[in-house]
Amino acid sequence: MVRAAPPKHAPREDDSKEQLPLSELPARPSGKRPKRSGKQTEIPRRDEDSETINTQTRLRLNSEDPVERAAVLSELALTGGHDSFGLINKAFDDPSPEVRNAAARALYELRSDRTSSFIKAFRDASAERRCRIAGAVTDSGLAGDALVNLSSEDPDTAYDAFSLLFLIAKAGEVEALLQAVEEHPSIEIRQTLVQLLAQSGQTKVLPAFGRLAVRQSLPSEVRSALMEAIHQIRSEQLKTLPAAALLPGTSKNE
């Protein structure tokens, strides 16, 4: 697996309504994404009207029992359709971690194109909800599954895994990815994750990158990738500085 190329547009951390179309995801690590075999189909929606979904299902989603609310989300994943997506997405605001984790799993199962479901969820979310979605992806085990799938021989599976991890990294959920950089048995996966984190726009990874880059116990290839990523992130930071800040003899107070 080859490390992914940087995206054309550096993501901005301060834009809570940043657009996340598929075209702005980084290039997949092993080159162009091949066409999927066969026609892409959505999971068919059951023969229910919106009124049924909006009454019976909403009543159960308002249950005082988080187990019941989580169970409804699993059912919505089988139902499919726009209404199901909206209810699943709203569940990321639920106070129960169990329900939010169920929402992440339901969103993952809602459509055959799993990447597009999460792109839409992140695109429509506030900054706070993005953090909750990313946290649920990690806590539900989906991020761990994606780390395993990064090395899949199926290019679509590997691409979807990379895309999901990139989205949660952009939302600030980076601890599990940093741990994988430090401990994953595959050097290539570590290199891929380093570049993914560098592309995410999360400058808070810099201290961890600096600490790991000088750790002699890490493979030299990983340390080299970390140094390149540090340079890349700092170069992007310089591009965002006002021109006056780059002139000698100037300061913020002048």
N, C-alpha and C positions, 0 to 999 in steps of 0.2 A: 504494500500500500504506500502510495506517495503522499506526502503532506500536501494539504489543500492550498490552492492559490488564494491570496487575499481578495476580499470582495472589492468591487469597483468603488463603493461608497462606504466610507468609515461610519459605523453606527454612532449615534449621539446618545449619551447616557441621559441627557436632561430633557429629552423629548418623550413625554409620557404617552403620546399618541403616534409614535413613530410607525410608519408603514412597513410591513414585513411581507411583501409579496415574494413568491417563490424565486423570482428572478434575482432577488437581492441576497439570497443565501449564498454562502461561499461555494465555489466549484467543488464537486465531489472529489475526494482524495485520489481516486484512480482514473481520473479523466472525465470525458463527457458521459453524461448519464444516458444509457441506452434506453430505447423505447421499451416499455413494459410489454410482455407478451399478452396478446388478447386485448379485448376492449375493456376499458375501465368502467366498472359498474358500481353504483352506490348500493348499499344494503337496502333492499326494498322496504318501504314503510308499510306498516300494517294498515288494514282498511279501517282506520279510525279517523274521525274528523277532529278538527282543532278544539271544538267545544269539549269533547270527551277528554282530550289530553289536558286541557286547561282547567277542568273541574276535578275529576277524580285523581289525576296524577298530582296536581298542585296540592290537593288536600293531604295526600300522603307525604309529599315533600315538606309539608308544614308540620308533620308529626313531631311530637316531643322526643321520640325515640330515634337517635342517630342511626341505629342499625336499620330501621325502616326506611329512613331517607336514603341511606346508601343502597339499599336493595332496589329502590325505585330507579336510581340512576343506572344500575345494571340492566334493568328492563328497558330503559330508554335507549340504551346502546343497541338493543335488538330492534327497536321500533324504527329508528332512522328518521330522516326528515329534518326540516328546518326548525320545527317546534322543539324537537328533542335536543338539537344542538343548543338552542337558547336556554333551555332548562338546565342542561348539563353545565353550560358555561356559567350560569348564575350560581350554581352550587359551589363554585370556588370561593364564594363569599360566606359560605356556611361556617359557623364557629367551631364545628367539630372536625378535627384532622381526619377522622375516619371517613367522613362524608366527602371531604376535599380529595382524599386519595381515591375514593370510589369514582369521583367525577373525572379524575385523570385517566383512570382505567377505562371508564365509559367513553370518554372522548377518543381514546386510542382505538377502541373497537367500533366506533360509530360508522366510519367510512373505510373503504378499501384503501384510499389514499390518505394514510394517517398523517403525513406531513402537512397536507392542506388544512386538516382540521385544527391542528395546533397553530399553524400560521394565522388562521382566521381568529382563533381564540386570543392569541397574543395581540393581534392587530386591533381588535375591538376593545381590549382591556385597558383599564387605568394602570398606572404604574404599580399601585398597591395590589391589584388583582394579578398582574403579571408575576409579581413576587410569590403570590399564593399558588398560582398555577405551577411555577417552576419548582416550588417547594414540594407540591403534591406529586409532581413527576418523579422527584428524587425519593420521597418517603414511600411512595406506592411501589417502588421497585422497578419502575419503567426506565429510569436512568441506568440502573444496573444492567437491565436487559439490553439497553442500547449499547453500553460499553462492550458487552459480549458480541453483539451483532455487528460492531464495527469491523470485525475480522471475518465476517461472513463471506463466503465465496459467491453468494448471490449479490450482484451489484446494486440492485434495488433495495435489498434489505440493509446493506452497508450504508447506502446513501440516506435512507430514512433515519437510521440510527444517528448518523453524523448531523443531519438537519435538526433532529430533536435535541441533541446535546448542545448544538449551537444556539438554539432558541432559549434554552434555560440558562446558558452562560450569559447571553445578552441581558437576561432579566436579573442577573447577579447571583445565580445559584452555581457557585464555582468550587465549593469545598470538595465535593465528591470527585470532580474532575482533577483537581490538584492532587488529591490523594492517589488517583490512578496514574498521574504523571510520575509520582514518586514510587509506586509499588507495582504497577501492571507488569506482568511477565513479558509482554511483547514490546520490544524497542520501537517498532514501527507504530504501534498504537500510541505509545507515549509521545512520539514525535508528532503524530496527527493531533493529539489533544493539546499539545503546546501551541501549535499553530492555530487550532480552533479557538483557544482562549485568547491568543493575541488578536485574532480577528474580531472577537466579541466586543471590543471596545471597553472592557472592564479593566481600567488602570489599577484597580485595587489588587490585581494579581502580581504586580511588579515586586512587592517585597518577597512574596513566596518564590517567584522566579529567581530573584537575586540570591536567595538563600539556597535554593536547589542547584543553581548553576555552579556553585563552588563546592558542592558536596562530592567528594572524590569517590564515594561509594556508588554513585550513579554512573551508568555507561557514558562514555565520552560522546556518543552520538546524541544522547539526550541533553547533556550539558551544552553541546554546540547548538542544538535547537533552542534551548532556553536563552542563550546569549543572543542569537539571531532575533528571537521574539522580543527580548528587552529592547534591542536596537529599533525594531519595527515600531513598538509601542511609543517609545520616546520620540521617534521621528514623526509619528502622527500627532503627538502632543505639540511639537514645535510648529506644525502646520497650522494649528488653531490659535497660536499666539498672535496678537496684533503686531504689525510690522515694526512699530516704534519700540516694542519690547526687545527686538532683536538688534537694535542699534547700540553700539558701544556708548557707554556714558549715560544711558537712560535708565530710569527706574519707574516703578509703578506710581510713585508720587510726583513725577515730573509731568 
